[in-house]
């Protein structure tokens, strides 16, 4: 027998406001054709002025708890992956904890930009398997609209707001290939690439929030190689191959990056969950949002073998293989 972090349920939340490419074309020098051709994005959701990252996270958390059919007070660990917290401190996770009425256990934020959900999954998995906690809520939540330069057409068209959450529980599994839960995670970082994707502000440097800056071609050039590196490592660690996957749920940054990775890895395109067209890049929220969509429409089912992967600023990148 072995202890695995098993998925109990998932939930998500998207702000009501939808910003289309045609609307953006009235704000900056761009067009629907230009955006779709280069990114695959048609629209994205944008938080209202009074809607914070914690608000999105809390709504996604409540949906995940309802899907898992568990009470909030059974959660003893909350991890929020975000690059857009409500405050410098305290953590957005404690706002979610308070909103759920939980007064025990631990709650903290994790920051690995777009890779945040995968880094968070690896962290939660380690804590659950070590016996430190029994049941966890992992949330990816972002309001990237707050850190965009809305005059920069190369970045403002790419990102959106949203939140996705999953409930995980430490459970005994037989220890074989049919085990449910997190099977393996692989994380990487390389700080030499910082200036290719970063925010030009912060409390310790400029004392401002700053705006997102990106060298798009450089990010694209590295993305497929880095993504395939960690996915291949996950296959090696478990003995599975691309043909064994039921679903591939990648970070939703750019349709061309997803297509390139799928082709290089030999994954059947019909097994890929795509939401970038509707959500844009929601950073740490993109994987749980895509997972939620796949579960809600019935494509992803309990027992399916699913690969998650992401790459973000830093650079950070990672992959996780799970059986739901």
Secondary structure, DSSP 8 states (H G I E B T S, - for coil): -EEEEEEEEEEEE--SEEEEHHHHTTTSS--HHHHHHHH---EEEE--TT--HHHHHHHHHHHHHHHHT--GGG--EEEEE-SS-SSSSS-HHHHHHHHTT--SSEEEEE--GGGHHHHHHHHHHHHHHTTS-SEEEEEEEEEGGGG--TT-TTTTTTB-EEEEEEEEEEEEE-SSTT--EEEEEEEEE-GGGGGGEEES--TTTTSS---EEE-HHHHHHHHHHHHHHHHHHHHHHHT--GGG-SEEEE--S-HHHHHHHHHHHT--GGGB---HHHH-B-GGGHHHHHHHHHHHTTSS-TT-EEEEEEEETTTEEEEEEEE-
